[in-house]
C-alpha cells in the first residue's frame, strides 16, 4: 500500500494517539523504521497538521517520561526469569 508521506505521518500520529503507543510500536505497525516515524512526527507533521502534532507530542512526552520505568521493569523480569 503506497501512502504519501503526509498520509503516513497522519496515520502514525492517529495510531499513537488512539493506542497510547510508542514510536517503536508505530514503526512495527506501519512496517517502517523508528527513525522514519520520528521524522514524520517531529518534522513533517507540524508543517501540515499542527493540532494533530500537539496531541501526539503529548503522548510521546508521556512515553518518554515513563521510559525509564518500563526499562527497569523489563530488566527485573529478565533477571527473575519471567
N, C-alpha and C positions, 0 to 999 in steps of 0.2 A: 504494500500500500504506500504510494508516494504522496507524502504530505508536503506542503510548503513549510518553510522554516517557521513562519508565523503560526500556522496551524499546529505544528508540532510543539512549539513553545506554549501555545494556549492550552493544548491538550495535556501537556505535562503539568502545567500550573493548576488546572482544574483537578487533575488526578491527585496532586499533592494536597490541595485544599480539602477535597472531599474525603480522602482516606487518611489525612494527617500523616502522609507518607514522607519518607526521606528521599534525598536525591538518588541514593543507591536503589531504592525500591522503584522510583520512577524510571530510572535508567533500565532496570530489568524489565519493567512492564512494556516500555516502548522500544526495546532492543537497540539502545544507543548507549554510548559511554557516559559515565558520570560527568566528565568534563563537558560533553555536549549539552546535557541537561542543565548544568550550572551556567554555561554560556547563554543558553536560551533564556533561562530565568533571570539572570543578573544583568545581562546586556541587551538582549533583543526585546524581551517582554516590556520593559519600561517605555520603549520607543512607541509601541502601538497600543498598549493597554496599561496605563499607569494604575488604575484601580485594581485590576487583577494582580499586578505586581505587588502592590501594598499588602494584599490579602495573602499571597503566597510567601512574601517576605516574613510576615508574622509567624507563619507555620515553620519556616526554615529557621528563624531565630530561636523559636522554642525548641526545635530539634537540636540546634547547636548547643543550647544551654543544658540540655539533658544528655548530651552525648557521653560525657564522662561517666554518668551513672550507668548507661547501657553497657559501656565498655567494662566497667567494674563488675557488673552482673555476669557478663559473658566470661570474664576471667574466673570468677567464682565457680560458675558452672563447669568450666573446663577442668579445674583442679579438684572439684568434688566428683568428677566422673559422670556428670548428668548428661 
